[in-house]
Amino acid sequence: MINSFLQLLYPKCCFACDQVLIRSETWLCTICRFELPKPGLFLEQPNWISHKLDGLIEYDRVHAYFLFAEGGKVQHILHQIKYKGQEKLGEYLGACVGRSFSLEDYDIILPMPLHPSRMKERGYNQAACIARGISHESGIPLSVAHLLRTKQVASLIGLNRAERYQTLEEVFEVIRPDELDGLRILLIDDTMTTGATFLAAGAKIKAASTGKLSFLALAALK
Ligand SMILES: [Zn+2]
């Protein structure tokens, strides 16, 4: 009763389209849940996502849940997760990824780390929220201790892939890499634009351990 009253006063809205949610809906309305662009996690490779990485790093697979478009609903969702404190929305979408696709081929999930100063400023790591949802749903263990970001860099906006890679080349550090040896590693990020962040972090992991690397972005730009 009180909940219904509060819902009237402060209705919950869809995080993609802002329409008021009905009682059975959480986070996203039913229409957005079905109609948001999803390329499919297990595309035949090579494809438009793998083209961002092919020939530049040795890896197994690359996945993206949503297709990202400038100014679109997916960008709106990502903005809420990244800048508006919506950690639980990230976890929810991570759980959607874990539910929609069988990811049992992986042994460990590593979220793309934030630099400690960025972490302090934001209060949470959006990639870790998504990774938590995936881990919870799939049962694959999650580690935030093996991959760290030890250098802070200026914004990458406006830079091409080569410039981004050059900027990011020395910002990641792998801790206790021997523990990753032989594991099938799934590296998670919120958004994949040029692929430079995956390439830079992935190169560090490949240089330090014999783990097999795959990538998953909640959303990728075509
Ligand atoms: Zn909606």
Boltz pocket constraint, residues with backbone or C-beta under 6 A from the ligand:
constraints:
  - pocket:
      binder: B
      contacts: [[A, 14], [A, 15], [A, 16], [A, 17], [A, 18], [A, 19], [A, 28], [A, 29], [A, 30], [A, 31], [A, 32], [A, 33]]
      max_distance: 6.0
